[in-house]
Amino acid sequence: MRVLYILPYSLFPVNSGNKNLTYNLLKQAEFLYNCDILLLVDNNSDQDLIKEYFKTNLSRINNLFFYAYNFKSFNYFNIFKVFHPAFLKYYNSDVVKFLKNINYRFEYDIIHFDMIHTSFYKTYCKNIKSILVASDSYSLSARISFLSEKKVFIKLKLLVQYFLFRFYEKYIYKLFDSVCFVSQIDLSFASINNYNKNFRIIKIGVDDIFFVNSKIKFENQNFKGLLLAGSIDHHQNAFNFIEFINLLHEFNINIPITIIGKNIDNNLLKFISCYTSISYISYVENYVDFLNQDWIYVYPQKLGTGLQTKLQQAMAIGLPVIALKWSLSALELPKETCIAFECENYSQFIFHIRELSVNLNLRKNISFNSANFIRNKYSQNSIKLEIVDIYTNTFL
């Protein structure tokens, strides 16, 4: 089977949930199919370096096609071609010509569109079977943000964004033979709006390195501290972090805190600068080794949809995880075994932090259960057959 992948980024470094999903999917697909990749990259991208990354990590990919976009030079008249303003920067007339050409020559059996940002290109290759890995429902995400926002102007902006995404998803999903989401929540929301009958769940695989290198040394009273993670560039999530840390201090919990994440919100950065017990790390070179310490992993984020890759990786390493129920719901944790702490509110976070901080056996048990659960359900081998099933059913 010949498959063309259209990606709205260079893939490397693999530093986001979407990139992680696509990278691990390609690691399986390159052994099963004849794969080419079309990359939409910034004009300043080092194409030779990207090629070297692929050669090292995905050596069986046949061809890489590079097409540039530029954040500052897109044409606003192209809004009529992409149907949604959020995707303007990804429009490239040369890509349109390429797709129109292969559309009539049937060079590929399937075209895999990665993320909704590339989906408008489907209108130029309707003759070829196609999969859209939307990952999340963007209209659902906009709706959740709208309901949580307090500022009137931003709330109005989010409402407009919600209706734009809802209209676009209803139109674009119908063009695809399969549309894949990473969680049942997103799939169910899309199904309610009757966008497409061919919705599927696609799991985000966890790289084997997270299982192989799991060797946490648990210390009774001298554990590393709290590791707080989430999308801290978003102002609402940053506010949640501040709310949670304030509650820790109200309950006199004086445990060292490390916050990790890209592009921290200025209000959160200013807040934590007042505390010597709180450190911030934007990036670590070896993330696996960094995780592989006796942390209590805390995820205070209230906004978002889909499957939270950060939580998967922490659990695969064997860290005890504390998070709100929505964050863990996509994992569909069994009720009979304690694998992670699903909380209704931050007060329950406090209870479990106290419990874990003094109970070595509990930390060890959670570590064993969570690592086994992720290995059995989300390892590379466990998702291989699902990928084959999705591609085969799309092609038929």
C-alpha positions as CSV (number, residue, x, y, z in Angstrom):
1,M,0.0,0.0,0.0
2,R,1.3,3.5,-0.9
3,V,0.6,6.2,1.7
4,L,1.3,9.9,1.5
5,Y,1.5,11.8,4.8
6,I,0.8,15.5,4.9
7,L,2.3,17.1,8.0
8,P,1.9,20.8,9.1
9,Y,5.3,20.7,10.8
10,S,8.8,19.3,10.5
11,L,8.1,16.6,13.2
12,F,11.5,16.8,14.9
13,P,12.1,17.5,17.7
14,V,9.2,15.3,18.9
15,N,8.1,17.8,21.6
16,S,4.3,17.8,21.6
17,G,1.4,15.4,21.8
18,N,0.5,15.6,18.2
19,K,4.1,15.1,17.1
20,N,4.4,12.2,19.4
21,L,1.3,10.6,18.0
22,T,2.5,11.0,14.4
23,Y,6.1,9.9,15.1
24,N,5.0,6.7,16.8
25,L,2.5,6.0,14.1
26,L,5.2,6.4,11.4
27,K,7.5,4.1,13.3
28,Q,5.0,1.4,12.7
29,A,3.8,2.4,9.3
30,E,7.2,2.6,7.7
31,F,7.6,-1.2,8.1
32,L,4.1,-1.9,6.8
33,Y,3.6,0.4,3.8
34,N,5.5,2.4,1.2
35,C,5.5,5.9,2.8
36,D,6.2,9.4,1.5
37,I,5.9,12.5,3.5
38,L,4.9,16.0,2.5
39,L,6.2,18.6,5.0
40,L,4.9,22.1,5.4
41,V,7.7,24.0,7.1
42,D,8.8,27.6,7.7
43,N,11.0,29.3,5.2
44,N,13.8,29.4,7.7
45,S,13.8,25.6,8.4
46,D,17.0,23.7,7.9
47,Q,15.9,21.1,5.5
48,D,19.2,19.2,5.5
49,L,18.9,18.8,9.3
50,I,15.3,17.6,9.0
51,K,16.4,15.1,6.4
52,E,19.1,13.9,8.8
53,Y,16.6,13.5,11.6
54,F,14.4,11.3,9.3
55,K,17.4,9.3,8.1
56,T,18.3,8.5,11.7
57,N,14.9,7.9,13.2
58,L,12.6,6.9,10.3
59,S,15.0,5.5,7.8
60,R,12.5,3.5,5.8
61,I,10.5,6.6,4.6
62,N,10.9,6.7,0.8
63,N,10.5,10.4,-0.1
64,L,10.4,13.7,1.7
65,F,8.7,16.6,-0.1
66,F,9.3,20.1,1.4
67,Y,6.9,23.0,0.9
68,A,7.3,26.3,2.7
69,Y,4.9,28.5,4.4
70,N,5.6,31.9,5.9
71,F,3.9,33.4,8.9
72,K,4.2,37.0,7.6
73,S,3.5,36.7,3.9
74,F,0.3,34.8,3.5
75,N,-2.5,36.2,1.2
76,Y,-5.7,37.0,3.0
77,F,-7.6,36.3,-0.2
78,N,-6.7,32.7,0.3
79,I,-9.3,32.5,3.1
80,F,-11.8,31.4,0.4
81,K,-9.5,28.5,-0.3
82,V,-8.8,27.2,3.2
83,F,-12.3,28.0,4.6
84,H,-11.0,28.9,8.1
85,P,-8.6,31.8,9.0
86,A,-6.6,29.7,11.5
87,F,-5.2,27.7,8.5
88,L,-4.2,30.5,6.2
89,K,-0.5,30.2,6.9
90,Y,-0.5,26.5,5.7
91,Y,-1.8,27.3,2.2
92,N,0.7,26.8,-0.6
93,S,-0.3,26.9,-4.2
94,D,2.5,24.5,-5.1
95,V,1.0,21.9,-2.8
96,V,-2.3,22.4,-4.5
97,K,-0.7,21.6,-7.9
98,F,1.1,18.6,-6.4
99,L,-2.2,17.2,-5.0
100,K,-4.2,17.9,-8.1
101,N,-1.6,16.0,-10.1
102,I,-1.6,12.9,-8.0
103,N,-5.4,13.0,-7.7
104,Y,-5.7,12.1,-11.4
105,R,-2.7,9.8,-11.6
106,F,-3.7,7.8,-8.5
107,E,-0.1,7.5,-7.3
108,Y,-1.2,6.8,-3.7
109,D,-3.7,4.4,-2.2
110,I,-4.3,6.6,0.9
111,I,-3.5,10.1,1.9
112,H,-3.0,10.7,5.6
113,F,-3.8,14.3,6.7
114,D,-2.1,15.1,10.0
115,M,-4.2,17.5,12.2
116,I,-7.1,19.6,11.0
117,H,-4.6,22.3,9.9
118,T,-4.0,20.4,6.7
119,S,-7.5,19.2,6.1
120,F,-8.5,21.9,3.6
121,Y,-6.1,20.3,1.1
122,K,-8.5,17.4,0.8
123,T,-10.7,19.4,-1.6
124,Y,-7.9,19.1,-4.2
125,C,-7.6,15.3,-4.1
126,K,-11.1,14.0,-3.7
127,N,-10.4,10.9,-5.8
128,I,-8.0,9.3,-3.4
129,K,-9.0,7.5,-0.2
130,S,-8.1,9.6,2.9
131,I,-7.7,9.6,6.6
132,L,-7.7,12.8,8.8
133,V,-6.1,12.4,12.2
134,A,-7.8,15.3,13.8
135,S,-6.6,14.2,17.3
136,D,-8.9,16.6,19.1
137,S,-12.2,18.3,18.4
138,Y,-11.3,22.0,18.1
139,S,-14.8,23.2,18.4
140,L,-15.1,21.3,21.7
141,S,-11.8,22.8,22.9
142,A,-13.1,26.3,22.0
143,R,-16.4,25.6,23.8
144,I,-14.6,24.5,27.0
145,S,-12.4,27.6,26.9
146,F,-15.5,29.8,26.3
147,L,-17.3,28.4,29.3
148,S,-14.3,28.8,31.5
149,E,-13.3,32.3,30.5
150,K,-14.2,35.3,32.8
151,K,-13.2,38.3,30.6
152,V,-16.0,39.4,28.4
153,F,-14.0,40.4,25.3
154,I,-12.0,37.1,25.3
155,K,-15.2,35.2,25.9
156,L,-16.8,36.8,22.9
157,K,-13.7,36.0,20.8
158,L,-13.9,32.3,21.9
159,L,-17.6,32.1,21.1
160,V,-16.9,33.3,17.5
161,Q,-14.0,30.8,17.4
162,Y,-16.3,28.0,18.5
163,F,-18.8,28.6,15.8
164,L,-16.1,29.0,13.1
165,F,-14.6,25.6,14.1
166,R,-18.0,24.0,14.4
167,F,-19.0,25.1,10.9
168,Y,-15.7,24.1,9.5
169,E,-15.6,20.6,11.1
170,K,-19.1,19.9,9.9
171,Y,-18.1,20.7,6.4
172,I,-14.6,19.1,6.2
173,Y,-15.1,15.8,8.1
174,K,-17.7,14.7,5.5
175,L,-15.0,14.7,2.8
176,F,-12.8,12.0,4.6
177,D,-13.2,8.2,4.5
178,S,-12.0,8.1,8.1
179,V,-11.6,10.7,10.8
180,C,-9.6,9.8,13.9
181,F,-9.6,11.2,17.4
182,V,-7.4,10.3,20.4
183,S,-10.3,10.2,22.9
184,Q,-13.9,9.1,23.2
185,I,-14.8,12.6,24.5
186,D,-13.8,14.3,21.3
187,L,-15.4,11.5,19.1
188,S,-18.7,11.7,21.0
189,F,-18.9,15.5,20.6
190,A,-18.3,15.3,16.9
191,S,-20.8,12.4,16.6
192,I,-23.5,14.5,18.3
193,N,-23.1,17.0,15.5
194,N,-23.4,14.3,12.8
195,Y,-20.3,15.3,11.0
196,N,-19.3,11.9,9.7
197,K,-20.2,8.3,10.4
198,N,-16.6,7.0,9.9
199,F,-15.1,8.3,13.2
200,R,-12.4,6.2,14.8
201,I,-10.3,6.2,18.0
202,I,-6.5,6.2,17.3
203,K,-4.3,5.6,20.3
204,I,-1.2,7.6,21.0
205,G,1.6,5.1,21.4
206,V,4.3,5.6,24.0
207,D,7.9,5.2,22.9
208,D,9.6,2.1,24.3
209,I,12.3,4.2,25.8
210,F,9.9,5.2,28.6
211,F,9.5,1.5,29.6
212,V,13.0,0.3,29.1
213,N,14.6,3.1,31.3
214,S,12.1,3.0,34.1
215,K,14.3,2.5,37.3
216,I,13.0,5.0,39.9
217,K,14.6,4.7,43.3
218,F,11.9,5.4,45.8
219,E,13.1,7.0,49.1
220,N,10.8,7.0,52.1
221,Q,10.9,10.7,53.3
222,N,13.3,12.1,50.7
223,F,11.3,12.0,47.5
224,K,12.2,14.6,44.9
225,G,9.2,16.8,45.2
226,L,6.1,17.8,43.2
227,L,6.5,18.0,39.4
228,L,3.8,20.2,37.9
229,A,3.1,20.0,34.2
230,G,0.6,21.3,31.7
231,S,0.1,23.9,29.0
232,I,1.4,26.8,31.0
233,D,1.5,29.2,28.0
234,H,-2.3,29.5,28.2
235,H,-3.5,32.2,30.7
236,Q,-6.4,30.2,32.0
237,N,-4.1,27.2,32.8
238,A,-1.6,29.5,34.4
239,F,-4.3,30.9,36.6
240,N,-5.2,27.2,37.6
241,F,-1.5,26.7,38.6
242,I,-1.6,29.8,40.8
243,E,-4.8,28.7,42.4
244,F,-3.4,25.2,43.1
245,I,-0.1,26.5,44.6
246,N,-2.0,29.0,46.8
247,L,-4.0,26.1,48.1
248,L,-0.9,24.1,48.9
249,H,0.4,27.0,51.0
250,E,-3.0,27.4,52.8
251,F,-2.7,23.8,53.9
252,N,1.0,24.3,54.9
253,I,2.4,21.8,52.5
254,N,6.0,22.8,52.1
255,I,7.2,20.4,49.5
256,P,9.7,21.6,46.7
257,I,7.9,22.3,43.5
258,T,9.3,22.1,40.0
259,I,7.2,23.4,37.0
260,I,8.0,22.2,33.5
261,G,6.6,23.5,30.3
262,K,7.3,25.7,27.3
263,N,6.6,29.5,27.1
264,I,5.3,30.0,30.6
265,D,2.6,32.7,31.0
266,N,4.1,36.0,32.4
267,N,1.6,36.1,35.3
268,L,2.6,32.6,36.5
269,L,6.3,33.4,36.1
270,K,5.9,36.6,38.2
271,F,4.0,34.6,40.8
272,I,6.5,31.8,41.3
273,S,9.4,34.2,41.4
274,C,8.3,35.1,44.9
275,Y,9.0,31.6,46.1
276,T,12.4,30.0,46.6
277,S,10.9,26.6,46.9
278,I,9.5,26.7,43.3
279,S,11.7,26.3,40.3
280,Y,10.8,26.5,36.6
281,I,12.3,24.5,33.7
282,S,11.3,25.2,30.2
283,Y,13.2,22.3,28.5
284,V,15.4,19.4,29.5
285,E,17.7,17.6,27.0
286,N,17.0,14.1,28.3
287,Y,13.3,14.1,29.3
288,V,13.3,10.4,30.2
289,D,16.1,10.7,32.7
290,F,14.5,13.8,34.1
291,L,11.2,12.0,34.7
292,N,13.0,9.0,36.1
293,Q,13.2,10.4,39.7
294,D,11.1,10.0,42.7
295,W,8.5,12.7,41.8
296,I,4.9,13.0,42.6
297,Y,3.5,14.1,39.2
298,V,0.8,16.7,39.4
299,Y,-1.3,18.0,36.5
300,P,-3.5,20.9,37.7
301,Q,-4.6,21.9,34.2
302,K,-8.4,22.4,33.9
303,L,-8.7,23.1,30.2
304,G,-8.2,20.9,27.2
305,T,-9.5,17.8,25.4
306,G,-8.0,14.7,23.9
307,L,-5.4,12.4,25.4
308,Q,-2.7,14.0,27.5
309,T,0.6,12.6,26.3
310,K,2.5,14.1,29.3
311,L,0.4,11.9,31.6
312,Q,1.0,8.8,29.5
313,Q,4.7,9.3,29.6
314,A,4.8,10.0,33.4
315,M,2.8,6.8,34.0
316,A,4.9,4.7,31.7
317,I,8.0,5.7,33.7
318,G,6.1,4.7,36.8
319,L,5.4,8.1,38.5
320,P,2.3,8.4,40.7
321,V,0.0,10.8,38.9
322,I,-2.6,13.2,40.4
323,A,-4.9,14.9,37.9
324,L,-8.5,16.1,37.4
325,K,-10.9,13.5,36.0
326,W,-11.2,15.0,32.5
327,S,-7.4,14.8,32.1
328,L,-7.4,11.0,32.7
329,S,-10.8,10.1,31.2
330,A,-9.4,9.4,27.7
331,L,-7.2,6.6,29.2
332,E,-10.3,4.8,30.5
333,L,-8.6,3.6,33.7
334,P,-10.1,0.5,35.2
335,K,-11.9,1.1,38.5
336,E,-10.7,-2.1,40.3
337,T,-7.0,-1.1,40.4
338,C,-5.5,2.2,41.6
339,I,-3.4,3.3,38.6
340,A,-3.6,7.1,39.1
341,F,-5.6,9.6,41.2
342,E,-8.6,11.0,39.4
343,C,-9.7,14.1,41.3
344,E,-12.8,16.2,41.3
345,N,-11.1,19.3,42.8
346,Y,-7.8,20.6,44.2
347,S,-8.7,19.7,47.7
348,Q,-8.5,16.0,46.7
349,F,-5.1,16.8,45.2
350,I,-4.0,17.9,48.6
351,F,-5.3,14.8,50.3
352,H,-3.4,12.5,47.8
353,I,-0.2,14.5,48.0
354,R,-0.1,14.1,51.7
355,E,-0.9,10.4,51.4
356,L,1.8,9.7,48.8
357,S,4.5,11.8,50.5
358,V,4.5,9.6,53.7
359,N,3.5,6.2,52.2
360,L,6.4,4.6,50.3
361,N,4.5,1.4,49.6
362,L,1.7,3.4,48.0
363,R,4.1,5.2,45.7
364,K,5.6,1.8,44.7
365,N,2.3,0.2,44.1
366,I,1.0,3.1,42.0
367,S,4.3,3.0,40.1
368,F,4.0,-0.7,39.2
369,N,0.3,-0.4,38.3
370,S,0.6,2.6,36.1
371,A,3.6,1.4,34.2
372,N,2.0,-2.0,33.5
373,F,-1.3,-0.3,32.4
374,I,0.4,2.0,29.8
375,R,2.7,-0.8,28.6
376,N,-0.2,-3.2,27.9
377,K,-2.5,-0.6,26.3
378,Y,-0.3,2.0,24.7
379,S,3.1,0.4,23.8
380,Q,4.2,0.3,20.2
381,N,3.2,-3.4,19.8
382,S,-0.3,-2.8,21.3
383,I,-1.2,-0.2,18.8
384,K,0.3,-1.8,15.7
385,L,-2.8,-3.9,14.9
386,E,-5.1,-0.9,15.4
387,I,-3.2,1.1,12.8
388,V,-3.4,-1.7,10.3
389,D,-7.1,-2.0,10.9
390,I,-7.7,1.7,10.4
391,Y,-5.7,1.9,7.2
392,T,-7.2,-1.4,5.8
393,N,-10.8,-0.3,6.5
394,T,-10.2,3.1,4.9
395,F,-8.8,1.6,1.8
396,L,-11.6,-0.9,1.3
